[in-house]
Amino acid sequence: MSSRDRASFDPPSTSGAVSASSGSEGEPLFPLRSMVTRSTNPKSRSPSPRSRRAGAIEHWNKESSTPCCVLQLGDVIDGYNAQYRASEKALERVMTTFQTLKVPVHHTWGNHEFYNFSRDYLTHSKLNSKFLQDQIAHHPETVPSENYYAYHFVPFPKFRFILLDAYDMSVLGVDQSSPKYQQCLKMLKEHNPNAELNSPQGLSEPQFVQFNGGFSQEQLNWLNEVLTFSDKNQEKVVIVSHLPIFPEALNSVCLAWNYRDALAVIWSHKCVVCFFAGHTHDGGYSEDPFGVHHVNLEGVIETAPSSQAFGTVHVYPDRMVLRGEGRVPDRIMNYKKENAFPR
């Protein structure tokens, strides 16, 4: 737990509260972690990733109320590992650490995953947590396609989480001879004429760089169907993606290519209360005009060895509270009035 005073947070109301089988009444928890884990190679730039991982996991395992799940926001190992052919070893080390957690871990995929592995490799790896997805009976339209890595799940009643594939449209991790690669490369070059495609220099839309990606129309159509179901069933929705989508929450260089399309879908529904993302090392936050909280978690990569960068979210009838550790600040995220649970 953080040493900072938590007396400023109101105690949870148990009347009409969301409950989780693994959490105390009125206060289900889900931890967040955004990190880049370095290689153990002597030239590695980060001296203590293992201790920080272990510290976060020890923290969550000791929570007085057991968290319902962990959200891992991508870039779990650094692309630097690929230079030393250490990708598989680094991933195995990370996954071994995660196995000490007492709760399910949901993984998103970031650009560093694709620097190390192909999409096909990731699909068959331990970083594919799609087996944890929820199946909604009699609603086949809410079943995600195998063409992208996305799914939804319900950690506690009336709260649905949706993991999006922010590199569904990307030149990373894709066979360069495939039509999809050619399509994405064409799109990227139409918006970015620079010889170095990772450079945003001179771009009117600086998010069109190679280390970003986007959402296919197929995935956005699926997202719309799931949100429609959640609207009709009075659920709240938290969306998780490696790439952020709201410009006011961060430097626009790190946005998803077609962030406007994603926002258009989300803003057409009343159920979404929060959007969690990684990618940006410095983090960021903003509440959009529709009351959706956009939280970009600070990354371990920019964190001093003596500090941390993770947080735990506590869910209440009228708000979510992020209790951060190290570089991650505490935040109180109130729901829009029409989204508060009835008391």
Order of alpha helices (4+ residues) and beta strands (2+ residues): beta-alpha-beta-alpha-beta-alpha-alpha-beta-beta-alpha-alpha-beta-alpha-beta-beta-beta-beta-beta-beta
